[in-house]
Amino acid sequence: MLLAISAGNTNLKMAAHYGARWHGPWALPTYATNDIKILSKWYHNNVICSLPSAPEKAAFLSVVPSVTPIVEQFLNDEGIPCCQLTSDVYNSLGLGNSIPETTGADRIANVLAAKDRFGSPAIAVDFGTATTITAINAQGEFAGGAILPGVDLQIRSLNQGTAQLPEVPVEIQDSVLGRVTVSAIQSGVVKGHLKAVQGLLLEVCAELGVKPGQEPPIVCTGGRAAFYAEHSPLLKSFDPFLTFEGLRLASAIQVR
């Protein structure tokens, strides 16, 4: 059994791979992981009790540097051997030899899983704290991508950066002409975010040399992925375990 851990800006998520499929995921707010006792208690009360046995190994990634040593200590305390996906192993993953070391490990895990599932070219969209678009070209190599603030972050920043604009539910209005403040924000931010992602995806496809209407496989994941997949013909494929699957594949490559 493999325990996969993805430490993101908003949540630390875990999933377990056994019986040829993924189970979970389980999520803990990232801020709570500052105390390893909280992380350990949460793991035993929510994760390990849901599994048929203790994990034999672990694979993890972190985009929050302060959380990385805490996860390492947690795994050490639990006695679970682990592989970490970092820039040190990017060149061994079969995604080309020119991936910038500053590229987030979550993005690499996403396109590694997308390539394994769909072939090349392919695009992964992660609707998390930030929304990331990451592509691999026809040669199966990392091609880069785009990063923009996630929809929840945009809504929160509007509320915190203005005197009267409220936080609003993430909903898409039928009309772009919001008649009250709430619907106007939903039109501008929620629908606007969808339009931005769709527009970027079309430009990414053009740079990959793909003609309109012949888009390569585009798979989305992350906390808001299911919501946006319902509203976009470009986001037909939704996989909540995409990042975990990339971690599984990366860990298998590392131990060969």
JOQUITA-V659228 format. One record per run of one state. SS is the DSSP state (H for helix, E for strand, C for the rest). FROM is the first residue (numbers start at 1). TO is the last residue. If there is no record, write none. Layout:
SS | FROM | TO
SS | FROM | TO
This chain:
C | 1 | 1
E | 2 | 7
C | 8 | 10
E | 11 | 18
C | 19 | 20
E | 21 | 29
H | 30 | 34
C | 35 | 35
H | 36 | 50
C | 51 | 56
E | 57 | 62
C | 63 | 64
H | 65 | 78
C | 79 | 80
E | 81 | 84
C | 85 | 86
H | 87 | 92
C | 93 | 104
H | 105 | 118
C | 119 | 121
E | 122 | 127
C | 128 | 129
E | 130 | 136
C | 137 | 141
E | 142 | 149
C | 150 | 150
H | 151 | 161
C | 162 | 180
H | 181 | 207
C | 208 | 216
E | 217 | 221
C | 222 | 224
H | 225 | 229
C | 230 | 236
E | 237 | 238
C | 239 | 241
H | 242 | 254
C | 255 | 256
